[in-house]
Structure formats: C-alpha cells, structure tokens
Amino acid sequence: MSKISGAHIALTGAAGDLGRLLSMEFIRRGAARLSLIDIDEDRLKALKEECASSKTTIQLYVCDLSDQTQIKNTARQIQSRSGTPQILMHNAGLLINKPFWECTDTELEKIITVNSAALFWLTSAFLPQMLSANRGHIVTVASAAGLTASAGLASYPASKFAAVGFNETLRHELKLRSSAVRTTVVCPFYIATKMVPGVRSRIPFLLPVLKPQRVSQKIVQAIAKNKKQLLMPRLLYTLPLLRLLPVSAFDFILRLLRINQTTESIRIKS
C-alpha cells in the first residue's frame, strides 16, 4: 500500500481540471506536502488560494514540460525545498485535434515532448533517490489513446503509447532490481474537461465520457492500493483480447463502436 497520508506528492499538470481535483483528493486524504507543477502560474496560484485552509503544505512550480532545462531546474528546487517525493505523478498532457500532417513541426514536437519525453526527464531526476531509499511510487496518467489509436488527434496517440511503454519498461526494470518502488499507469477514456470541450461518446452505455471527480477518486484509490494498471471504463480491459483478432476484424470493431470517430465532437481551436 502506498501511504498518501503524510506523503510528499509531486504532481504535473496541477492547474488543469483533473490536476485540481487530484490535488483536492490528496489533501482530503491527508497529504503532508504537495509540489504542484504547471505552466499556468495564475491557475496554480488560484488553486493554492483555494486550498489555503488545508493543513497540507503547498509549493508551486511554474515549468514548461517541453523544456528539459526547466524540468531539471524544477526538480532541483523541489528536492532542495521538500526532498524527494514519495509519489511522483505525471498528469500533464497536451492534445491537438487534427491529423498529424496538418500540424506544424513545432506542434508535433511539443506534443511528443510534453506527453512522452518529460516523463523520462522528470522521473530520472527523482528515481535515483527513490531507489536509494527503496521506496516511492511513480504514476503515469496516459490515456485510452495509448491502448488503441484514434484518428484525428495528430501525434497524441503515439505520445500516449510511449507513455504506456514508459510505465511498462520502468515496471519491469524495477522488478529486475527487486525494488520496492512502485508504478501505476492510468488509461481513461475521454474525461469531461476543458482539454476536450464538447466531446461525446456514440455509445455512452459502453464507453461513457468520464466525470472528472470520479476519475480523480479512482486514480487516488489505485495509487493507495498499488494497482499496476487502471483502465476506465472497464470495457477497455477487453482490448488485449480484441487484439488477438485479425487487424481487419479489430478495426471493424473499433468502427462499430465508433471509437475512432469520437474526435469529431471535440471543439478545440488549434
């Protein structure tokens, strides 16, 4: 069990809708210290103000996760002020809703860097200390798009496949070392946040658009229970079985479920 009460937790994407709710849930469960990381300084300050009455110590770090130097500097600041976090949570994400060939090189690079490379850079800043102490928990919020791709999202699915692969590789490497450092990967279907405004599911009884409050609660529960993987909704657990089918049959099922057409309802200005 990963103890949240009394823990120091570092959270990226803290100023976003899900990040805010995760922060609140960690506070409710008695986290001693939150190191909140985001590029949006105003929303970070607003979140800290909102949590002012709590007993949790909150430190804010403005950081562009597409910039390796900023990540390393932020990690050093966190280490200096608060020590190594017991829980490192990769929650930040970037999405562009258009085919990859319509994206600029800058847009593509930013998506891959924020959603993938930043995981390696930030984890490497804290993992040596976690290994030395033989404790810690690294949580990667990926996406259902990291399990099966959806058309029209530029390099987002590719970056989330990388995030899932990052977690899996890290899990195996820690196991080989007989380390007590734990990992959890979270792959939710679309969440009703500002990141995907107006998103709709064509089959809500099977693949509902998720409520962010419920998602935040389920994620924190999974961390506390040391779950290796959390997929939401539960239908996503059938994907490995579906991949045993021929590719044409697998693609037909995706079209039938309209999973690869959900992006048509997202209203994102790029």
C-alpha positions as CSV (number, residue, x, y, z in Angstrom):
1,M,0.0,0.0,0.0
2,S,1.3,3.5,-0.9
3,K,0.6,5.8,2.1
4,I,-0.9,9.1,1.0
5,S,-1.5,10.5,4.5
6,G,1.7,12.3,5.4
7,A,3.3,11.9,2.0
8,H,5.1,14.4,-0.2
9,I,3.5,14.3,-3.7
10,A,4.7,16.0,-6.8
11,L,2.1,16.5,-9.5
12,T,2.4,17.8,-13.0
13,G,-0.5,19.4,-14.8
14,A,-1.8,20.5,-11.5
15,A,-3.6,23.6,-12.8
16,G,-5.7,21.6,-15.2
17,D,-9.2,20.3,-14.4
18,L,-8.1,16.8,-13.4
19,G,-4.9,18.1,-11.7
20,R,-7.0,20.4,-9.5
21,L,-9.3,17.6,-8.4
22,L,-6.4,15.2,-7.8
23,S,-4.8,17.9,-5.6
24,M,-8.0,18.2,-3.6
25,E,-8.3,14.4,-3.2
26,F,-4.7,14.2,-2.0
27,I,-5.4,16.9,0.5
28,R,-8.6,15.2,1.6
29,R,-6.6,12.0,2.3
30,G,-4.0,13.9,4.4
31,A,-1.0,14.5,2.1
32,A,1.6,16.4,4.1
33,R,3.1,18.3,1.1
34,L,2.1,19.0,-2.5
35,S,4.6,20.1,-5.1
36,L,2.4,21.4,-7.8
37,I,3.8,21.8,-11.3
38,D,2.2,23.6,-14.3
39,I,3.0,26.1,-17.0
40,D,-0.1,28.3,-16.0
41,E,1.1,30.4,-13.0
42,D,-2.2,32.2,-12.5
43,R,-4.2,28.9,-12.2
44,L,-1.6,27.5,-9.9
45,K,-1.9,30.4,-7.6
46,A,-5.7,30.2,-7.7
47,L,-5.5,26.5,-6.7
48,K,-3.2,27.3,-3.8
49,E,-5.6,30.0,-2.7
50,E,-8.5,27.6,-2.9
51,C,-6.6,25.1,-0.7
52,A,-5.4,27.8,1.8
53,S,-7.4,26.4,4.7
54,S,-5.9,22.9,4.5
55,K,-3.1,21.6,6.6
56,T,-1.1,20.5,3.5
57,T,1.9,22.5,2.6
58,I,1.6,23.5,-1.0
59,Q,4.6,24.6,-3.1
60,L,4.1,25.9,-6.6
61,Y,6.5,25.4,-9.6
62,V,5.9,27.1,-12.9
63,C,7.5,24.8,-15.5
64,D,7.2,24.3,-19.3
65,L,7.4,20.5,-19.6
66,S,8.6,20.8,-23.2
67,D,11.8,22.3,-21.9
68,Q,14.3,19.8,-20.4
69,T,16.3,22.6,-18.7
70,Q,13.2,23.9,-16.9
71,I,12.3,20.3,-15.8
72,K,15.7,19.7,-14.3
73,N,15.7,23.1,-12.6
74,T,12.3,22.5,-11.2
75,A,13.3,19.0,-9.9
76,R,16.3,20.5,-8.1
77,Q,14.1,23.2,-6.5
78,I,11.6,20.5,-5.3
79,Q,14.5,18.4,-4.0
80,S,16.0,21.3,-2.2
81,R,12.8,22.6,-0.6
82,S,10.9,19.4,0.1
83,G,13.1,16.4,-0.6
84,T,12.3,13.5,-2.8
85,P,8.5,13.0,-3.3
86,Q,7.1,9.7,-2.1
87,I,4.7,9.9,-5.1
88,L,5.6,11.3,-8.4
89,M,2.5,11.8,-10.6
90,H,2.8,12.5,-14.3
91,N,-0.6,14.1,-15.1
92,A,0.2,16.9,-17.6
93,G,-0.9,16.3,-21.2
94,L,-1.2,18.2,-24.5
95,L,-3.7,17.4,-27.3
96,I,-4.2,18.8,-30.7
97,N,-7.4,17.7,-32.6
98,K,-6.3,17.4,-36.2
99,P,-4.5,15.0,-38.5
100,F,-0.7,14.9,-37.9
101,W,0.1,16.1,-41.4
102,E,-1.8,19.4,-40.7
103,C,0.4,20.1,-37.6
104,T,3.4,22.2,-37.7
105,D,6.8,20.7,-36.7
106,T,6.6,22.8,-33.5
107,E,3.2,21.4,-32.6
108,L,4.3,17.8,-33.2
109,E,7.5,18.3,-31.2
110,K,5.6,19.9,-28.3
111,I,3.1,17.0,-28.0
112,I,5.8,14.3,-28.1
113,T,7.9,16.2,-25.6
114,V,5.2,17.1,-23.0
115,N,3.4,13.8,-23.2
116,S,6.4,11.5,-23.5
117,A,9.9,12.8,-23.1
118,A,9.0,14.8,-20.0
119,L,8.2,11.6,-18.2
120,F,11.8,10.3,-18.7
121,W,13.3,13.7,-17.7
122,L,11.3,14.2,-14.5
123,T,11.5,10.6,-13.4
124,S,15.2,10.4,-13.9
125,A,15.6,13.5,-11.6
126,F,14.0,11.6,-8.6
127,L,14.4,7.9,-9.3
128,P,18.0,7.6,-8.0
129,Q,16.9,8.9,-4.6
130,M,13.8,6.6,-4.6
131,L,16.0,3.6,-5.5
132,S,18.4,4.5,-2.7
133,A,15.6,4.8,-0.2
134,N,13.9,1.7,-1.7
135,R,10.5,3.4,-1.7
136,G,8.4,5.6,-3.9
137,H,5.5,5.4,-6.4
138,I,5.6,6.7,-10.0
139,V,2.2,7.3,-11.5
140,T,1.7,7.9,-15.3
141,V,-1.7,9.2,-16.4
142,A,-1.7,8.1,-20.1
143,S,-4.9,7.6,-22.0
144,A,-7.1,5.0,-23.7
145,A,-5.4,6.5,-26.8
146,G,-2.3,4.8,-25.5
147,L,-4.0,1.5,-25.9
148,T,-5.7,2.0,-29.3
149,A,-5.2,4.9,-31.6
150,S,-7.9,7.3,-32.7
151,A,-7.9,9.2,-36.0
152,G,-7.6,13.0,-36.0
153,L,-5.5,13.5,-32.9
154,A,-2.2,14.3,-34.5
155,S,0.6,12.6,-32.6
156,Y,-1.4,12.4,-29.3
157,P,-2.0,8.6,-29.5
158,A,1.7,8.0,-30.4
159,S,2.8,10.0,-27.4
160,K,0.4,8.1,-25.2
161,F,1.5,4.8,-26.5
162,A,5.0,6.0,-25.5
163,A,3.7,6.9,-22.0
164,V,2.2,3.4,-21.6
165,G,5.5,1.8,-22.8
166,F,7.5,4.0,-20.4
167,N,5.5,2.8,-17.5
168,E,5.8,-0.9,-18.6
169,T,9.5,-0.7,-19.1
170,L,10.0,1.1,-15.8
171,R,7.9,-1.6,-14.0
172,H,10.0,-4.4,-15.5
173,E,13.3,-2.7,-14.7
174,L,12.2,-2.1,-11.1
175,K,11.2,-5.7,-10.8
176,L,14.5,-6.9,-12.0
177,R,16.2,-4.8,-9.3
178,S,13.8,-6.2,-6.7
179,S,13.0,-2.6,-5.9
180,A,10.1,-1.6,-3.6
181,V,9.5,1.5,-5.9
182,R,6.0,1.0,-7.4
183,T,4.4,2.2,-10.7
184,T,0.8,2.7,-11.8
185,V,-0.4,3.6,-15.3
186,V,-3.8,5.2,-15.8
187,C,-5.6,4.9,-19.1
188,P,-9.0,6.7,-19.1
189,F,-11.4,7.2,-22.0
190,Y,-12.3,10.8,-22.6
191,I,-12.8,12.9,-19.4
192,A,-15.3,15.8,-19.5
193,T,-12.7,18.6,-19.0
194,K,-11.6,21.7,-20.9
195,M,-9.0,19.7,-22.7
196,V,-11.7,18.0,-24.9
197,P,-14.6,20.5,-24.9
198,G,-17.9,19.1,-26.2
199,V,-16.6,15.6,-26.5
200,R,-19.4,13.0,-26.9
201,S,-19.5,9.2,-26.9
202,R,-21.5,7.5,-29.6
203,I,-22.2,4.6,-27.2
204,P,-22.3,6.1,-23.7
205,F,-23.7,3.0,-22.1
206,L,-20.5,1.2,-23.0
207,L,-17.9,4.0,-23.3
208,P,-19.2,6.9,-21.3
209,V,-17.4,10.3,-21.2
210,L,-16.0,10.1,-17.7
211,K,-16.7,12.5,-14.9
212,P,-13.5,14.1,-13.6
213,Q,-14.4,14.0,-10.0
214,R,-14.9,10.2,-10.2
215,V,-11.8,9.8,-12.2
216,S,-9.7,11.6,-9.6
217,Q,-11.1,9.5,-6.8
218,K,-10.4,6.2,-8.7
219,I,-6.9,7.3,-9.5
220,V,-6.0,8.1,-5.9
221,Q,-7.6,4.8,-4.8
222,A,-5.5,2.9,-7.3
223,I,-2.4,4.6,-6.0
224,A,-3.2,3.8,-2.4
225,K,-3.8,0.1,-3.4
226,N,-0.6,-0.1,-5.5
227,K,-2.6,-1.1,-8.6
228,K,-0.3,-1.6,-11.5
229,Q,-2.9,-0.5,-14.1
230,L,-6.2,1.4,-14.0
231,L,-8.4,1.5,-17.2
232,M,-11.6,3.4,-17.3
233,P,-14.3,2.3,-18.2
234,R,-13.9,-1.4,-17.6
235,L,-14.6,-2.2,-21.3
236,L,-11.0,-1.1,-22.0
237,Y,-9.8,-4.3,-20.3
238,T,-11.1,-6.3,-23.3
239,L,-8.7,-4.6,-25.7
240,P,-5.9,-7.2,-25.3
241,L,-8.3,-9.9,-26.3
242,L,-9.6,-7.9,-29.2
243,R,-6.1,-7.5,-30.5
244,L,-5.9,-11.3,-30.9
245,L,-8.3,-10.8,-33.8
246,P,-7.0,-10.1,-37.4
247,V,-6.3,-6.4,-37.9
248,S,-9.3,-6.0,-40.2
249,A,-11.6,-7.5,-37.6
250,F,-10.1,-5.4,-34.9
251,D,-10.6,-2.2,-37.0
252,F,-14.1,-3.2,-37.8
253,I,-15.0,-3.5,-34.1
254,L,-13.4,-0.1,-33.5
255,R,-15.5,1.4,-36.3
256,L,-18.6,-0.3,-34.9
257,L,-18.0,1.2,-31.5
258,R,-17.1,4.5,-33.2
259,I,-14.1,4.8,-31.0
260,N,-12.1,6.3,-33.9
261,Q,-14.8,8.9,-34.6
262,T,-15.2,10.4,-31.2
263,T,-12.8,13.2,-32.0
264,E,-15.4,14.7,-34.4
265,S,-17.3,16.1,-31.4
266,I,-14.3,17.8,-29.8
267,R,-14.3,21.6,-30.3
268,I,-10.6,22.5,-29.9
269,K,-9.2,25.6,-31.5
270,S,-5.7,24.8,-32.8
